[in-house]
Amino acid sequence: MPVDSALLFELLRKLVAIDSVNCSLVPGANGEAAAAEFLRDFLAENGIPATLEEAAPAGGNSRPNVVARIEPEGARAGDRPALAILAHIDTVGAGNMPEPFTPRERNGRMYGRGALDIKSGVAAMCAAAIAVKQGRMALRRPLLIAAVVDEECNSIGTEALLRKHSAGAAVVLEPTDLKLVIAHKGYAWFEITTHGRAAHGSLPGEGRDAIRMMGCVLGALDSLERELTSRALHTLLGHGSLHASLIEGGQELSSYPAACRLKLERRMLPAESAAAAEEELHAMLLELETHVPEFRATLRGLGARPGFEIPRDAPVAVTASQAIREVIGAADFTGMAAWTDTALLAEAGIPGVVFGPSGRGLHGADEYVDLDSVRLCAEILHRLILKLCHA
């Protein structure tokens, strides 16, 4: 049975119309509960029983993943799914988008917050699973689909999912222009504090300027980034990078600042680690302490996620590329700079790829998804399910 395009687009409209802004990212936002409850009921109405599995810590707002297993006849309860398909149901804030939760269609596009990232993927995943469930080709191995919470902030949804579920392979849905992503960067966050000495602005012999010391750090970061770009090029991801994100210091105009704090992000290639990135920064600060009079600074890590890479000839990559070629004629392997939950799956021993529809305006005021790409995405997922769960 082919994917029902009318059902697919109607589901996408209804999902975009539900405010599911991430409440960890935007304090006071609605969160994902309403969207999760709607999706559970939609799947049940179309023959796929689904459950809500709480991902938030006890005592927090309800933030449930929507999880459904499609079982072959005679399958045992503990059989490992051959394939898991994941898409996140949370979105970033509405920002200055006009009518963000009113889906608007024009020129083959749907506009609205989350239309591209990634409620289109949620809809494609569900429409493909419904087509399989209602079709005549019985599965031989279980399929797991999950709409997870909190990908836009801390990924508590995927972390909670992996505590309960596993699979032989996975597809994580993100906007990829229908290209098959087999590598993406990781990231590490750090805070550097330069330490001065508070004193009245008229007493330069007593004061020590922590903000000017941070200027030395910024110059050293320029040198470190030049060194990063001199390293061997990753064929899909280019070079690692870093940038200064936030800075604060001082207390008033007439005082020497006692401290200045800089928060920075280091984007890492799959072969790079947060520990190695931290050591680079430690070495940089030690060099400054050696050569800059009275320079003193401390460094602390604020969190990190690893990069991800899977070989082109990994079974899930080969099978996914076959499904893509059968639907659109060509399968392009690529990498992406942004981080995805695929790295968490890899750490849990589940090989995966990243795939999804096309559009523009990611996180912006004019976010839209190309509707034909959503249809193609659903058809490709349908074929992939049959290849991995029917074979």
C-alpha positions as a LaTeX table, in Angstrom:
\begin{tabular}{lrrr}
\hline
Residue & $x$ (\AA) & $y$ (\AA) & $z$ (\AA) \\
\hline
Met1 & 0.00 & 0.00 & 0.00 \\
Pro2 & 1.50 & 3.39 & $-0.97$ \\
Val3 & 1.78 & 6.25 & 1.46 \\
Asp4 & $-1.48$ & 8.22 & 1.75 \\
Ser5 & $-0.48$ & 11.77 & 0.79 \\
Ala6 & $-3.76$ & 13.27 & 2.00 \\
Leu7 & $-3.26$ & 11.72 & 5.44 \\
Leu8 & 0.40 & 12.80 & 5.45 \\
Phe9 & $-0.31$ & 16.47 & 4.76 \\
Glu10 & $-3.31$ & 16.62 & 7.07 \\
Leu11 & $-1.17$ & 15.25 & 9.90 \\
Leu12 & 1.53 & 17.81 & 9.15 \\
Arg13 & $-1.00$ & 20.67 & 9.25 \\
Lys14 & $-2.36$ & 19.54 & 12.59 \\
Leu15 & 1.10 & 19.12 & 14.10 \\
Val16 & 2.23 & 22.58 & 13.01 \\
Ala17 & $-0.94$ & 24.03 & 14.52 \\
Ile18 & 0.03 & 22.71 & 17.97 \\
Asp19 & 2.43 & 24.89 & 19.95 \\
Ser20 & 5.19 & 22.53 & 21.15 \\
Val21 & 7.94 & 25.06 & 21.87 \\
Asn22 & 10.64 & 23.51 & 24.07 \\
Cys23 & 10.07 & 24.70 & 27.65 \\
Ser24 & 13.71 & 24.14 & 28.60 \\
Leu25 & 14.78 & 26.40 & 25.76 \\
Val26 & 12.08 & 29.04 & 26.28 \\
Pro27 & 11.00 & 29.43 & 29.93 \\
Gly28 & 7.22 & 29.35 & 30.27 \\
Ala29 & 6.65 & 27.71 & 26.87 \\
Asn30 & 3.97 & 25.06 & 26.43 \\
Gly31 & 6.29 & 22.10 & 25.92 \\
Glu32 & 5.46 & 18.96 & 23.98 \\
Ala33 & 2.64 & 17.29 & 25.98 \\
Ala34 & $-0.30$ & 18.46 & 23.84 \\
Ala35 & 1.42 & 17.48 & 20.60 \\
Ala36 & 2.41 & 14.10 & 22.06 \\
Glu37 & $-1.14$ & 13.34 & 23.20 \\
Phe38 & $-2.54$ & 14.31 & 19.81 \\
Leu39 & $-0.03$ & 12.14 & 17.97 \\
Arg40 & $-0.69$ & 9.13 & 20.21 \\
Asp41 & $-4.42$ & 9.40 & 19.47 \\
Phe42 & $-3.83$ & 9.92 & 15.73 \\
Leu43 & $-1.72$ & 6.78 & 15.50 \\
Ala44 & $-4.30$ & 4.76 & 17.46 \\
Glu45 & $-7.09$ & 5.96 & 15.13 \\
Asn46 & $-5.02$ & 4.63 & 12.21 \\
Gly47 & $-4.33$ & 1.19 & 13.66 \\
Ile48 & $-1.03$ & 1.75 & 15.49 \\
Pro49 & $-1.25$ & 1.59 & 19.30 \\
Ala50 & 1.21 & 4.06 & 20.82 \\
Thr51 & 2.21 & 4.91 & 24.36 \\
Leu52 & 3.43 & 8.03 & 26.11 \\
Glu53 & 6.72 & 7.47 & 27.95 \\
Glu54 & 7.71 & 10.24 & 30.34 \\
Ala55 & 11.13 & 11.72 & 29.66 \\
Ala56 & 11.21 & 14.59 & 32.17 \\
Pro57 & 12.70 & 14.12 & 35.65 \\
Ala58 & 10.21 & 13.39 & 38.41 \\
Gly59 & 8.40 & 16.53 & 39.53 \\
Gly60 & 8.96 & 18.44 & 36.28 \\
Asn61 & 6.48 & 19.34 & 33.54 \\
Ser62 & 5.12 & 16.36 & 31.63 \\
Arg63 & 7.32 & 15.82 & 28.59 \\
Pro64 & 6.37 & 12.48 & 27.05 \\
Asn65 & 7.89 & 10.67 & 24.10 \\
Val66 & 5.40 & 9.01 & 21.77 \\
Val67 & 6.54 & 5.43 & 21.18 \\
Ala68 & 4.98 & 2.75 & 18.99 \\
Arg69 & 6.12 & $-0.73$ & 18.06 \\
Ile70 & 4.69 & $-2.48$ & 15.02 \\
Glu71 & 5.02 & $-6.18$ & 15.65 \\
Pro72 & 5.01 & $-9.06$ & 13.18 \\
Glu73 & 2.48 & $-11.78$ & 13.84 \\
Gly74 & 3.88 & $-14.24$ & 16.35 \\
Ala75 & 6.67 & $-11.91$ & 17.49 \\
Arg76 & 7.92 & $-12.27$ & 21.04 \\
Ala77 & 7.54 & $-9.25$ & 23.32 \\
Gly78 & 11.28 & $-8.84$ & 23.72 \\
Asp79 & 12.29 & $-9.10$ & 20.06 \\
Arg80 & 14.65 & $-6.28$ & 19.09 \\
Pro81 & 13.26 & $-4.01$ & 16.37 \\
Ala82 & 15.17 & $-4.21$ & 13.11 \\
Leu83 & 14.69 & $-0.47$ & 12.63 \\
Ala84 & 13.94 & 2.54 & 14.80 \\
Ile85 & 12.81 & 5.84 & 13.24 \\
Leu86 & 13.06 & 8.95 & 15.41 \\
Ala87 & 11.92 & 12.53 & 14.93 \\
His88 & 11.68 & 15.26 & 17.55 \\
Ile89 & 8.37 & 16.89 & 18.31 \\
Asp90 & 9.67 & 20.00 & 20.08 \\
Thr91 & 10.47 & 23.27 & 18.32 \\
Val92 & 12.48 & 26.37 & 19.06 \\
Gly93 & 10.65 & 29.53 & 20.07 \\
Ala94 & 8.35 & 31.44 & 17.74 \\
Gly95 & 10.63 & 34.49 & 17.68 \\
Asn96 & 9.30 & 37.10 & 15.24 \\
Met97 & 7.51 & 34.59 & 13.00 \\
Pro98 & 4.01 & 35.89 & 12.14 \\
Glu99 & 1.26 & 33.45 & 13.20 \\
Pro100 & 3.78 & 30.67 & 13.91 \\
Phe101 & 1.15 & 28.03 & 14.69 \\
Thr102 & $-1.10$ & 28.71 & 11.73 \\
Pro103 & 0.08 & 26.43 & 8.91 \\
Arg104 & 0.10 & 28.37 & 5.64 \\
Glu105 & 0.48 & 26.71 & 2.25 \\
Arg106 & 1.57 & 28.45 & $-0.92$ \\
Asn107 & 3.65 & 27.54 & $-3.96$ \\
Gly108 & 4.05 & 23.94 & $-2.79$ \\
Arg109 & 5.42 & 24.96 & 0.61 \\
Met110 & 4.08 & 24.85 & 4.14 \\
Tyr111 & 5.10 & 27.67 & 6.46 \\
Gly112 & 4.98 & 27.56 & 10.25 \\
Arg113 & 7.17 & 26.96 & 13.29 \\
Gly114 & 8.41 & 23.37 & 13.15 \\
Ala115 & 7.17 & 22.75 & 9.60 \\
Leu116 & 10.74 & 22.02 & 8.50 \\
Asp117 & 12.33 & 21.18 & 11.86 \\
Ile118 & 10.95 & 18.59 & 12.10 \\
Lys119 & 7.22 & 18.05 & 12.26 \\
Ser120 & 7.41 & 17.22 & 8.55 \\
Gly121 & 9.63 & 14.31 & 9.55 \\
Val122 & 7.22 & 13.25 & 12.31 \\
Ala123 & 4.39 & 13.23 & 9.77 \\
Ala124 & 6.45 & 11.33 & 7.17 \\
Met125 & 7.49 & 8.72 & 9.74 \\
Cys126 & 3.92 & 8.16 & 10.89 \\
Ala127 & 2.45 & 8.10 & 7.38 \\
Ala128 & 5.03 & 5.53 & 6.30 \\
Ala129 & 4.34 & 3.34 & 9.34 \\
Ile130 & 0.57 & 3.57 & 8.75 \\
Ala131 & 1.06 & 2.53 & 5.11 \\
Val132 & 3.03 & $-0.50$ & 6.28 \\
Lys133 & 0.45 & $-1.38$ & 8.92 \\
Gln134 & $-2.43$ & $-1.13$ & 6.50 \\
Gly135 & $-0.64$ & $-2.80$ & 3.60 \\
Arg136 & $-0.63$ & $-6.44$ & 2.65 \\
Met137 & 3.08 & $-7.11$ & 3.19 \\
Ala138 & 3.39 & $-8.47$ & 6.72 \\
Leu139 & 6.50 & $-7.55$ & 8.63 \\
Arg140 & 8.89 & $-10.27$ & 9.75 \\
Arg141 & 10.79 & $-8.10$ & 12.25 \\
Pro142 & 9.53 & $-5.36$ & 14.60 \\
Leu143 & 9.58 & $-1.65$ & 13.77 \\
Leu144 & 9.90 & 1.10 & 16.38 \\
Ile145 & 8.84 & 4.69 & 15.74 \\
Ala146 & 9.31 & 7.49 & 18.27 \\
Ala147 & 8.50 & 11.19 & 18.42 \\
Val148 & 10.90 & 12.46 & 21.07 \\
Val149 & 10.99 & 15.59 & 23.20 \\
Asp150 & 13.72 & 18.13 & 23.91 \\
Glu151 & 16.07 & 17.60 & 20.96 \\
Glu152 & 16.42 & 21.36 & 20.61 \\
Cys153 & 17.96 & 21.67 & 24.09 \\
Asn154 & 19.25 & 18.70 & 26.12 \\
Ser155 & 17.94 & 15.59 & 24.27 \\
Ile156 & 16.31 & 14.17 & 27.40 \\
Gly157 & 13.77 & 12.49 & 25.09 \\
Thr158 & 16.28 & 10.36 & 23.20 \\
Glu159 & 18.23 & 9.64 & 26.38 \\
Ala160 & 15.01 & 8.36 & 28.02 \\
Leu161 & 14.10 & 6.35 & 24.94 \\
Leu162 & 17.47 & 4.60 & 24.91 \\
Arg163 & 17.07 & 3.55 & 28.55 \\
Lys164 & 14.08 & 1.43 & 27.49 \\
His165 & 14.53 & 0.57 & 23.82 \\
Ser166 & 17.12 & $-0.57$ & 21.30 \\
Ala167 & 17.16 & $-1.47$ & 17.61 \\
Gly168 & 19.34 & $-3.02$ & 14.96 \\
Ala169 & 19.54 & 0.25 & 13.00 \\
Ala170 & 18.05 & 3.73 & 13.05 \\
Val171 & 17.05 & 6.73 & 11.00 \\
Val172 & 16.96 & 10.12 & 12.70 \\
Leu173 & 14.84 & 12.60 & 10.82 \\
Glu174 & 16.25 & 16.10 & 10.33 \\
Pro175 & 16.13 & 18.51 & 7.36 \\
Thr176 & 18.76 & 17.16 & 4.93 \\
Asp177 & 17.37 & 18.07 & 1.48 \\
Leu178 & 16.72 & 14.33 & 0.93 \\
Lys179 & 20.44 & 13.64 & 1.19 \\
Leu180 & 21.82 & 10.87 & 3.38 \\
Val181 & 23.90 & 12.26 & 6.24 \\
Ile182 & 26.56 & 9.86 & 7.52 \\
Ala183 & 28.64 & 12.29 & 9.60 \\
His184 & 28.10 & 15.35 & 11.75 \\
Lys185 & 30.09 & 17.45 & 14.18 \\
Gly186 & 29.99 & 17.35 & 17.95 \\
Tyr187 & 30.34 & 20.27 & 20.29 \\
Ala188 & 31.80 & 21.24 & 23.67 \\
Trp189 & 30.99 & 24.30 & 25.75 \\
Phe190 & 33.50 & 25.99 & 28.04 \\
Glu191 & 33.74 & 28.98 & 30.34 \\
Ile192 & 36.99 & 30.92 & 30.76 \\
Thr193 & 37.26 & 33.36 & 33.67 \\
Thr194 & 40.07 & 35.87 & 33.83 \\
His195 & 40.88 & 37.08 & 37.34 \\
Gly196 & 41.83 & 40.66 & 38.11 \\
Arg197 & 41.79 & 42.79 & 41.26 \\
Ala198 & 39.00 & 45.22 & 42.09 \\
Ala199 & 40.13 & 48.78 & 42.88 \\
His200 & 39.04 & 52.37 & 42.40 \\
Gly201 & 39.62 & 53.57 & 38.87 \\
Ser202 & 41.98 & 56.25 & 40.13 \\
Leu203 & 44.36 & 53.68 & 41.65 \\
Pro204 & 46.04 & 51.86 & 38.75 \\
Gly205 & 48.76 & 50.57 & 41.03 \\
Glu206 & 46.19 & 48.60 & 43.02 \\
Gly207 & 43.81 & 47.44 & 40.29 \\
Arg208 & 44.21 & 44.63 & 37.81 \\
Asp209 & 41.94 & 44.69 & 34.71 \\
Ala210 & 40.29 & 41.30 & 34.13 \\
Ile211 & 38.53 & 42.52 & 30.97 \\
Arg212 & 41.78 & 43.55 & 29.27 \\
Met213 & 43.20 & 40.17 & 30.24 \\
Met214 & 40.27 & 38.60 & 28.43 \\
Gly215 & 41.44 & 40.49 & 25.36 \\
Cys216 & 44.59 & 38.37 & 25.50 \\
Val217 & 42.37 & 35.27 & 25.56 \\
Leu218 & 40.42 & 36.43 & 22.52 \\
Gly219 & 43.63 & 36.97 & 20.59 \\
Ala220 & 44.86 & 33.52 & 21.58 \\
Leu221 & 41.55 & 32.01 & 20.42 \\
Asp222 & 42.14 & 33.56 & 16.99 \\
Ser223 & 45.49 & 31.77 & 16.87 \\
Leu224 & 43.93 & 28.50 & 18.00 \\
Glu225 & 41.27 & 28.67 & 15.30 \\
Arg226 & 43.92 & 29.30 & 12.65 \\
Glu227 & 45.67 & 26.18 & 13.90 \\
Leu228 & 42.42 & 24.21 & 13.64 \\
Thr229 & 41.96 & 25.24 & 10.02 \\
Ser230 & 45.50 & 24.12 & 9.21 \\
Arg231 & 44.74 & 20.52 & 10.15 \\
Ala232 & 43.74 & 17.77 & 7.73 \\
Leu233 & 40.36 & 18.39 & 6.11 \\
His234 & 37.48 & 16.00 & 6.83 \\
Thr235 & 36.00 & 15.13 & 3.44 \\
Leu236 & 32.38 & 15.73 & 4.56 \\
Leu237 & 32.74 & 18.15 & 7.47 \\
Gly238 & 35.73 & 20.37 & 6.78 \\
His239 & 37.52 & 21.61 & 9.91 \\
Gly240 & 36.72 & 21.92 & 13.58 \\
Ser241 & 35.95 & 25.46 & 14.73 \\
Leu242 & 35.35 & 27.64 & 17.77 \\
His243 & 33.62 & 30.89 & 18.56 \\
Ala244 & 33.13 & 33.20 & 21.52 \\
Ser245 & 29.45 & 33.11 & 22.45 \\
Leu246 & 28.86 & 35.24 & 25.57 \\
Ile247 & 31.02 & 37.63 & 27.60 \\
Glu248 & 30.47 & 39.61 & 30.79 \\
Gly249 & 32.60 & 41.41 & 33.36 \\
Gly250 & 33.06 & 44.41 & 35.58 \\
Gln251 & 30.75 & 46.21 & 37.96 \\
Glu252 & 30.83 & 49.95 & 37.17 \\
Leu253 & 32.74 & 52.53 & 35.17 \\
Ser254 & 34.91 & 53.78 & 38.02 \\
Ser255 & 36.26 & 50.39 & 39.14 \\
Tyr256 & 38.86 & 47.94 & 37.88 \\
Pro257 & 37.02 & 44.69 & 37.01 \\
Ala258 & 37.84 & 41.74 & 39.28 \\
Ala259 & 36.59 & 39.11 & 36.84 \\
Cys260 & 35.56 & 38.62 & 33.23 \\
Arg261 & 33.76 & 35.51 & 32.00 \\
Leu262 & 33.69 & 34.21 & 28.45 \\
Lys263 & 31.55 & 31.29 & 27.29 \\
Leu264 & 32.63 & 29.65 & 24.07 \\
Glu265 & 31.70 & 26.76 & 21.82 \\
Arg266 & 34.09 & 24.36 & 20.14 \\
Arg267 & 32.64 & 22.40 & 17.21 \\
Met268 & 34.43 & 19.05 & 16.92 \\
Leu269 & 35.00 & 16.55 & 14.14 \\
Pro270 & 34.00 & 12.94 & 14.90 \\
Ala271 & 37.62 & 12.01 & 15.66 \\
Glu272 & 37.99 & 14.89 & 18.16 \\
Ser273 & 37.00 & 14.66 & 21.82 \\
Ala274 & 35.84 & 17.17 & 24.40 \\
Ala275 & 38.75 & 16.14 & 26.62 \\
Ala276 & 41.24 & 16.98 & 23.87 \\
Ala277 & 39.51 & 20.30 & 23.18 \\
Glu278 & 39.72 & 21.15 & 26.88 \\
Glu279 & 43.41 & 20.30 & 26.93 \\
Glu280 & 43.99 & 22.66 & 23.98 \\
Leu281 & 42.39 & 25.47 & 25.94 \\
His282 & 44.36 & 24.63 & 29.09 \\
Ala283 & 47.58 & 24.78 & 27.08 \\
Met284 & 46.55 & 28.12 & 25.60 \\
Leu285 & 45.91 & 29.63 & 29.05 \\
Leu286 & 49.16 & 28.24 & 30.42 \\
Glu287 & 51.02 & 29.92 & 27.56 \\
Leu288 & 49.37 & 33.23 & 28.42 \\
Glu289 & 50.23 & 32.85 & 32.11 \\
Thr290 & 53.85 & 32.28 & 31.12 \\
His291 & 54.18 & 35.33 & 28.89 \\
Val292 & 51.63 & 37.91 & 30.12 \\
Pro293 & 52.46 & 39.61 & 33.44 \\
Glu294 & 49.94 & 38.89 & 36.22 \\
Phe295 & 47.68 & 36.96 & 33.84 \\
Arg296 & 45.51 & 34.42 & 35.66 \\
Ala297 & 42.54 & 32.48 & 34.35 \\
Thr298 & 40.48 & 29.38 & 35.07 \\
Leu299 & 38.65 & 27.05 & 32.71 \\
Arg300 & 35.64 & 24.81 & 33.22 \\
Gly301 & 33.57 & 22.62 & 30.94 \\
Leu302 & 29.85 & 23.30 & 30.59 \\
Gly303 & 28.79 & 20.24 & 28.60 \\
Ala304 & 29.60 & 18.35 & 25.45 \\
Arg305 & 28.15 & 16.01 & 22.83 \\
Pro306 & 30.26 & 13.80 & 20.57 \\
Gly307 & 30.44 & 13.91 & 16.82 \\
Phe308 & 29.08 & 11.10 & 14.66 \\
Glu309 & 30.26 & 9.16 & 11.63 \\
Ile310 & 29.27 & 5.88 & 10.02 \\
Pro311 & 30.98 & 4.21 & 7.04 \\
Arg312 & 29.35 & 4.49 & 3.63 \\
Asp313 & 29.30 & 0.70 & 3.43 \\
Ala314 & 27.55 & 0.19 & 6.79 \\
Pro315 & 24.42 & $-1.94$ & 6.21 \\
Val316 & 21.95 & 0.77 & 7.26 \\
Ala317 & 23.67 & 3.35 & 5.02 \\
Val318 & 23.68 & 0.95 & 2.05 \\
Thr319 & 20.02 & 0.01 & 2.51 \\
Ala320 & 18.91 & 3.60 & 3.04 \\
Ser321 & 20.75 & 4.72 & $-0.09$ \\
Gln322 & 19.04 & 1.96 & $-2.06$ \\
Ala323 & 15.62 & 3.15 & $-0.86$ \\
Ile324 & 16.47 & 6.74 & $-1.80$ \\
Arg325 & 17.65 & 5.75 & $-5.28$ \\
Glu326 & 14.49 & 3.73 & $-5.91$ \\
Val327 & 12.32 & 6.77 & $-5.18$ \\
Ile328 & 14.29 & 9.76 & $-6.51$ \\
Gly329 & 16.95 & 8.15 & $-8.71$ \\
Ala330 & 20.13 & 9.19 & $-6.85$ \\
Ala331 & 21.43 & 9.07 & $-3.30$ \\
Asp332 & 23.95 & 11.67 & $-2.17$ \\
Phe333 & 26.08 & 11.01 & 0.91 \\
Thr334 & 26.83 & 14.13 & 2.89 \\
Gly335 & 27.73 & 15.52 & 6.31 \\
Met336 & 26.20 & 18.27 & 8.41 \\
Ala337 & 27.71 & 20.75 & 10.85 \\
Ala338 & 24.77 & 20.67 & 13.26 \\
Trp339 & 24.56 & 18.05 & 16.01 \\
Thr340 & 21.81 & 15.40 & 16.06 \\
Asp341 & 20.58 & 12.66 & 18.35 \\
Thr342 & 22.20 & 10.12 & 16.03 \\
Ala343 & 25.38 & 10.47 & 18.09 \\
Leu344 & 23.50 & 9.25 & 21.19 \\
Leu345 & 22.23 & 6.23 & 19.26 \\
Ala346 & 25.77 & 5.44 & 18.13 \\
Glu347 & 26.99 & 5.58 & 21.74 \\
Ala348 & 24.24 & 3.09 & 22.60 \\
Gly349 & 25.44 & 0.70 & 19.88 \\
Ile350 & 22.73 & 1.50 & 17.32 \\
Pro351 & 24.10 & 2.35 & 13.86 \\
Gly352 & 22.12 & 5.13 & 12.24 \\
Val353 & 21.85 & 7.71 & 9.50 \\
Val354 & 20.24 & 11.15 & 9.30 \\
Phe355 & 17.68 & 11.89 & 6.62 \\
Gly356 & 14.79 & 14.22 & 5.95 \\
Pro357 & 12.93 & 16.68 & 3.72 \\
Ser358 & 13.88 & 19.99 & 2.13 \\
Gly359 & 13.05 & 23.56 & 3.03 \\
Arg360 & 14.55 & 26.81 & 4.28 \\
Gly361 & 14.32 & 29.25 & 7.17 \\
Leu362 & 15.48 & 26.87 & 9.87 \\
His363 & 14.69 & 28.49 & 13.26 \\
Gly364 & 13.89 & 31.72 & 11.40 \\
Ala365 & 10.87 & 33.90 & 10.72 \\
Asp366 & 10.12 & 32.29 & 7.34 \\
Glu367 & 10.52 & 28.59 & 8.12 \\
Tyr368 & 8.96 & 26.39 & 5.46 \\
Val369 & 9.10 & 22.83 & 4.17 \\
Asp370 & 8.78 & 21.74 & 0.56 \\
Leu371 & 5.67 & 19.57 & 0.55 \\
Asp372 & 6.76 & 17.33 & $-2.31$ \\
Ser373 & 9.95 & 16.54 & $-0.40$ \\
Val374 & 7.83 & 15.47 & 2.58 \\
Arg375 & 5.94 & 13.06 & 0.32 \\
Leu376 & 9.18 & 11.68 & $-1.10$ \\
Cys377 & 10.63 & 11.36 & 2.40 \\
Ala378 & 7.60 & 9.31 & 3.50 \\
Glu379 & 7.86 & 7.05 & 0.43 \\
Ile380 & 11.58 & 6.48 & 1.07 \\
Leu381 & 10.92 & 5.62 & 4.73 \\
His382 & 8.17 & 3.22 & 3.62 \\
Arg383 & 10.59 & 1.40 & 1.34 \\
Leu384 & 13.29 & 1.34 & 4.00 \\
Ile385 & 10.90 & $-0.18$ & 6.54 \\
Leu386 & 10.02 & $-2.95$ & 4.12 \\
Lys387 & 13.67 & $-3.61$ & 3.29 \\
Leu388 & 14.74 & $-3.92$ & 6.92 \\
Cys389 & 11.61 & $-5.27$ & 8.63 \\
His390 & 10.04 & $-7.38$ & 5.90 \\
Ala391 & 13.19 & $-9.07$ & 4.58 \\
\hline
\end{tabular}
